[in-house]
Amino acid sequence: MNQNKDEMLDEYDFSKGIRGKYAKRYAEGTNIVILEPDVADFFPDSQSVNKALRLLIDIAKHKAVPRIKVS
């Protein structure tokens, strides 16, 4: 077994890997958000997270801003 932490282990097999499979997506940029486990339990995929956030944005946009009465 290889003891150097900077080198690949012998048991890794990339023989069926596809070079550049995600290169275009990566080049377009990424925005990774890590959800806490209790939150992730309610969102099975990215689509459901995005839908919930869009609803929250919509609510925030339409919420009336309370006015402070100055005397």
C-alpha positions in Angstrom: 0.0 0.0 0.0 1.2 3.5 -0.8 2.0 5.5 2.3 2.3 8.9 0.6 -0.9 11.0 1.1 -0.3 13.0 -2.1 -0.4 9.9 -4.4 -3.3 7.8 -5.7 -4.0 4.5 -4.0 -3.4 1.3 -6.1 -7.1 0.3 -5.6 -8.4 3.3 -7.5 -9.6 2.3 -11.0 -10.2 5.0 -13.6 -10.0 2.7 -16.6 -13.6 3.3 -17.5 -13.5 7.1 -16.7 -14.3 9.7 -19.3 -11.8 12.5 -19.6 -13.5 15.9 -19.5 -17.0 14.6 -18.9 -17.8 17.6 -16.6 -15.3 20.1 -17.9 -17.9 22.3 -19.7 -20.1 22.4 -16.6 -17.1 23.2 -14.4 -16.0 26.0 -16.7 -19.4 27.6 -16.5 -18.9 27.9 -12.7 -20.1 26.2 -9.7 -22.0 27.2 -6.7 -22.0 24.4 -4.1 -24.0 24.7 -0.9 -23.7 22.2 1.9 -27.0 21.6 3.7 -27.1 20.6 7.3 -28.4 17.0 7.6 -31.8 18.0 9.2 -32.4 20.4 6.3 -31.3 17.9 3.6 -33.8 15.4 4.9 -36.6 17.6 3.5 -35.0 18.2 0.1 -34.3 15.1 -2.0 -32.6 17.0 -4.9 -31.4 20.4 -6.2 -34.8 21.0 -7.9 -36.7 20.9 -4.6 -34.2 23.2 -2.9 -34.4 25.8 -5.8 -38.2 25.7 -5.7 -38.3 26.4 -2.0 -35.8 29.2 -2.3 -37.7 30.8 -5.2 -40.9 30.7 -3.1 -39.1 32.3 -0.2 -37.7 35.0 -2.6 -41.2 35.6 -3.9 -42.6 36.0 -0.3 -39.8 38.4 0.6 -40.4 40.5 -2.5 -44.1 40.9 -1.8 -44.0 41.4 2.0 -45.0 44.9 3.0 -42.3 46.8 4.7 -43.6 48.0 8.1 -43.5 51.8 8.4 -42.2 53.4 11.6 -44.4 56.2 12.9 -42.3 59.2 13.8 -43.9 61.6 16.3 
